[in-house]
Amino acid sequence: MTKKTRKEFFDYNEYRDRGMGYKWDTAFALGELQEGIKESTKESRRDLERLPQQEIGYIEYCLERSIKHNKILEVQLNSLDQLGRVKEPIWGNFRGFMDLDVLMIGDQYIDYADVRHIKIHDFRKWSETESETLPSPFEKDEYSETNQLDQERINESYEEFFNDQEWIE
């Protein structure tokens, strides 16, 4: 059985070591500083394209499709950030109106007049081939050609689904 002895550190050539407590504290702070510098550099280099202002009819069409078909929207706003640059687009599903002129997209509230450009993302499975997929109902050409009968059928199924008065608990 070996006897454990207390470790003692002696100064060597008049050099006094800082100790591990100080070394780890400064290393952690430097890591955070470098991470902050990288994020700041990335933010300062951001330059997004300002997309054209869309018609109100098409914006309303996209909002309707998002709430009825649970599609994800990408919304660019008219407002700019404090440096006069285009803000990052807002992603999420349209969840409804909070007031007459306030939209709820994802978890964010957006002024309806602040919507500049809206895009529906139709995510499809990678395994679907071109021959198996139906044409996308979310393209602009389809918007102008939607007939009244199709719209009535969509509205009926929407009303049946959301207004059946059955609650799942």
N, C-alpha and C positions, 0 to 999 in steps of 0.2 A: 504494500500500500504506500502510495506516494503522498508526501505532505505538501499541501498547497501553500504557497507563500504569497504574500501581498506584493503586487507589482508596483514598482517604484520607477519613476522616470526622472532622469537626471539631465540637467541642461548640458548641451554640448557646444563648445566654442562660443559661449555667451549667447546662444540662440535660444529663445523661449518660444515654444510651440503654442499656438492659439488654443488648441484643444478641439475636440470633435464638435462640441456644441456650437462654437462659432463657425466652424467650417460648413456644417450642414445648413445653418441659418442663412449664410450668405449665398450658398449654392442654390437654395430654393428660391431666394429673392431674384437671383440672376436669371433663373429659368422662367419665372413669371414675367420678368422684364423683357426677355427675348420674345416670349409668346405675344406679349402686348405690342411689341414693335412690329412683329409679323402681321398681326391683325390690322394695325394702323396702316401699314404699307399696302395691304390688300384693299382696305377701304378707300385709301386715297387714289388708287389706280383704277377704281371702278368707274366705268363710263358706259352707261346703258343707252341704247338707241331709243329715241322718243318716237313712239308709234303714232300713226295718224288717228285723229279723232273719229270715232265711229258714230253711225246714226243711232238715235235713241231706239228706233224700232228693232235694230239688230241686237242692241244691248239687252232689251227686254226679252227678245227671243232666246238669247243665250241664258239669261237668268231663269226663264221658264223651263228650258231643257235641263238645266242643272238641277233644279228642285224636283222635277218630275222623273228624271232618269238617273239621279244621284251622280252627276258628272262633275269632275273637278274643273274649276275655273282658274284662269290666270288673269288678274286684273291689273292694268297699269293705270295709275292715277294722274290727274292733271297737276296736282300739287308737286312742288319740288322740295328737296331737302334744304338745310340751312346754307349749303354751299352753291345752290342753284342747279343742282344735278337732278336727273330723273331718279325717283325713289325705286327701290327694289319692288318687283311685282308682288302682289298678294295672291297667295294660293289657297284654295279651299272650296268647299261646296257652298252654294247659295242656300242659306238657311231661312231666309224670309226678310220681311221689312220690320224694323223696330219702330219706326215712325213713318210718316208719309214720305220722307226723303232720306231715310237712313237704312242702308242695307246691312245685313249680317252675312259676311262671307268667312267661313271658318269660325274663328273666335274673334274676329275683328269687325268693328263697326266702321262703315264707310259712308260718306255723304254721297247720295245718288248723283249729284251734279259734278262730283269729283272723278267719276269714272271716265277714263279717256279711251281705253282700248281693252277689249275683253276677248278671251280665247278659251274655247272648250277643249279640254284634253280628253280624247277618247282612247283610253288605254285598252289594248286588246292583247290576248295571249299570243306569245311568240309562236306557238305551235299551229295557229290557224293559218291556212294557206289562202292565197288570193281567191281561189275558186270556192272555198267554203264560206267566206265572209260575205255578209250583206253590205251593200253600199252604206257609207256612213251617213246617218241622218243629221249630222252636225256640220255639214259643209254649207257654204254660203249659197251655192246654187240650189240646194234642197230647200233652203229657207224661202226663196222666192217662189218655189213650185209647190209648196205644201197646199194640198187642196182642203176644202172645208170638211169633207167626209172623214179624212184621216185625222184632222184636228179634233173633230167631235168624238171619234173613237178614243183618242188619247185622253181627252178631258173626262170621258165617262169612266175609263179605267182608273184615272187619277182620283176622281171623286169616290169611286167604289173602294179604293184602297185606303184613302185617308179619312173617309167619313163613314166607316162602317160601325162606329160606336163600340168597338170591341177593344178592350184594354188587356194587354198581356202583363201580368204581374209576377 
